[in-house]
Amino acid sequence: MERRTPGRTGVEVPVVGLGTWLTLDLPEAEQEVADRVVAGAFEAGTRLVDSSPMYGRAEQVLGRALDGYREEVFVATKIWTASSDEARAQLARQLDFYGGSVDLEQIHNLVAWESHLPWLEQERDGGRIAWLGATHYAASAFGELARVMRTGRIDAVQIPYNPHEREVEREILPLAEELGLGVIVMRPLAEGALLPGPDPAELERLGVETWAQALLKWALSDPRVTAVIPATSSPGHARENARAGSPPWFGPEERRYVEELCG
Ligand SMILES: NC(=O)c1ccc[n+]([C@@H]2O[C@H](COP(=O)([O-])OP(=O)(O)OC[C@H]3O[C@@H](n4cnc5c(N)ncnc54)[C@H](OP(=O)(O)O)[C@@H]3O)[C@@H](O)[C@H]2O)c1
């Protein structure tokens, strides 16, 4: 994958990435588990990963698991602190974990975004960060997220989107489309709450192998979505999820059918 913000500049989209919250927060002795998950995802075509300093050891574990793949992977991570000293320390650690550059640096939960944006823009202009973004998980913060989007200073947003969480359809997705911003979907499987799902026989008309793939394709089939980032601790699930990242995409009828199956 080219080092571009997915969506903004024409990278091949949509893509299935790999989230790391909880699943890659592992002690050193369990690094091998992460290596297998990342290798499984990579072998099946995943080329985007997402992490944060909020996720314990996940950033570091991910960095080690990417050994040998870094050049081919788009690394999205986050700054998560109100302190500007700690923010700079977070970036310094990330540069160490990810071979000297971060592809997409996101302001996590909009924490102190007004004070972080100016120095992050300098880092981007200096070439250590390629693109800037902002994230929030709560619908109550989407008004503020929209305000940040309208500044024209970010390239991508990360938001929750699945058949049970659709608040972004009201303002965030239309605005992202209008401004040409990338959209990365967190919680595409509703943190597992929508699994295991219906009987596999019900999936035949969707042309997918599993219910997790149906949910991932539901989000990816919205043309405003750039990437989904399901998290998993299973190499098999990582491969299965990556296989949802190719056409044909769902039309309105298939999407409605998935919504009905969700109940
Ligand atoms: N949740 C948030 O508030 C939040 C906020 C900011 C950013 N994010 C980012 O978004 C990423 C994704 O969100 P998320 O981790 O909250 O939730 P998610 O990806 O919607 O769901 C993760 C859960 O789905 C299960 N799973 C994954 N693939 C599966 C498959 N093929 N079949 C069955 N189960 C499967 C995983 O269990 P197994 O380990 O058993 O596969 C895990 O329990 C995070 O990792 C993080 O990078 C999340």
PDBQT file of the ligand as one rigid body, heavy atoms in Angstrom, charges set to zero:
ROOT
HETATM    1  N1  LIG A 301     -14.016   0.206  21.184  1.00  0.00    +0.000 N 
HETATM    2  C1  LIG A 301     -13.627   1.473  21.205  1.00  0.00    +0.000 C 
HETATM    3  O1  LIG A 301     -14.192   2.323  21.916  1.00  0.00    +0.000 OA
HETATM    4  C2  LIG A 301     -12.488   1.927  20.357  1.00  0.00    +0.000 A 
HETATM    5  C3  LIG A 301     -12.131   3.214  20.494  1.00  0.00    +0.000 A 
HETATM    6  C4  LIG A 301     -11.135   3.701  19.691  1.00  0.00    +0.000 A 
HETATM    7  C5  LIG A 301     -10.522   2.877  18.777  1.00  0.00    +0.000 A 
HETATM    8  N2  LIG A 301     -10.861   1.587  18.659  1.00  0.00    +0.000 N 
HETATM    9  C6  LIG A 301     -10.112   0.786  17.662  1.00  0.00    +0.000 C 
HETATM   10  O2  LIG A 301     -11.014  -0.012  16.918  1.00  0.00    +0.000 OA
HETATM   11  C7  LIG A 301     -10.600  -1.374  16.985  1.00  0.00    +0.000 C 
HETATM   12  C8  LIG A 301     -11.765  -2.299  16.799  1.00  0.00    +0.000 C 
HETATM   13  O3  LIG A 301     -12.751  -2.092  17.780  1.00  0.00    +0.000 OA
HETATM   14  P1  LIG A 301     -12.958  -3.088  18.991  1.00  0.00    +0.000 P 
HETATM   15  O4  LIG A 301     -11.709  -3.853  19.227  1.00  0.00    +0.000 OA
HETATM   16  O5  LIG A 301     -13.492  -2.299  20.110  1.00  0.00    +0.000 OA
HETATM   17  O6  LIG A 301     -14.152  -4.057  18.552  1.00  0.00    +0.000 OA
HETATM   18  P2  LIG A 301     -14.456  -5.017  17.297  1.00  0.00    +0.000 P 
HETATM   19  O7  LIG A 301     -13.307  -5.069  16.365  1.00  0.00    +0.000 OA
HETATM   20  O8  LIG A 301     -15.785  -4.594  16.816  1.00  0.00    +0.000 OA
HETATM   21  O9  LIG A 301     -14.639  -6.430  18.024  1.00  0.00    +0.000 OA
HETATM   22  C9  LIG A 301     -13.570  -7.139  18.559  1.00  0.00    +0.000 C 
HETATM   23  C10 LIG A 301     -14.099  -8.481  19.032  1.00  0.00    +0.000 C 
HETATM   24  O10 LIG A 301     -14.555  -9.243  17.912  1.00  0.00    +0.000 OA
HETATM   25  C11 LIG A 301     -14.025 -10.554  17.982  1.00  0.00    +0.000 C 
HETATM   26  N3  LIG A 301     -13.736 -10.997  16.601  1.00  0.00    +0.000 N 
HETATM   27  C12 LIG A 301     -12.908 -10.429  15.691  1.00  0.00    +0.000 A 
HETATM   28  N4  LIG A 301     -12.940 -11.081  14.525  1.00  0.00    +0.000 NA
HETATM   29  C13 LIG A 301     -13.795 -12.108  14.693  1.00  0.00    +0.000 A 
HETATM   30  C14 LIG A 301     -14.258 -13.146  13.846  1.00  0.00    +0.000 A 
HETATM   31  N5  LIG A 301     -13.843 -13.255  12.570  1.00  0.00    +0.000 N 
HETATM   32  N6  LIG A 301     -15.143 -14.053  14.353  1.00  0.00    +0.000 NA
HETATM   33  C15 LIG A 301     -15.581 -13.957  15.618  1.00  0.00    +0.000 A 
HETATM   34  N7  LIG A 301     -15.177 -12.991  16.476  1.00  0.00    +0.000 NA
HETATM   35  C16 LIG A 301     -14.306 -12.069  16.012  1.00  0.00    +0.000 A 
HETATM   36  C17 LIG A 301     -12.775 -10.482  18.790  1.00  0.00    +0.000 C 
HETATM   37  O11 LIG A 301     -12.603 -11.685  19.497  1.00  0.00    +0.000 OA
HETATM   38  P3  LIG A 301     -11.422 -12.745  19.109  1.00  0.00    +0.000 P 
HETATM   39  O12 LIG A 301     -10.188 -12.200  19.737  1.00  0.00    +0.000 OA
HETATM   40  O13 LIG A 301     -11.913 -14.017  19.716  1.00  0.00    +0.000 OA
HETATM   41  O14 LIG A 301     -11.342 -12.807  17.615  1.00  0.00    +0.000 OA
HETATM   42  C18 LIG A 301     -13.070  -9.312  19.749  1.00  0.00    +0.000 C 
HETATM   43  O15 LIG A 301     -13.697  -9.799  20.919  1.00  0.00    +0.000 OA
HETATM   44  C19 LIG A 301      -9.892  -1.435  18.348  1.00  0.00    +0.000 C 
HETATM   45  O16 LIG A 301      -9.096  -2.587  18.499  1.00  0.00    +0.000 OA
HETATM   46  C20 LIG A 301      -9.103  -0.176  18.303  1.00  0.00    +0.000 C 
HETATM   47  O17 LIG A 301      -7.948  -0.337  17.485  1.00  0.00    +0.000 OA
HETATM   48  C21 LIG A 301     -11.845   1.095  19.436  1.00  0.00    +0.000 A 
ENDROOT
TORSDOF 0
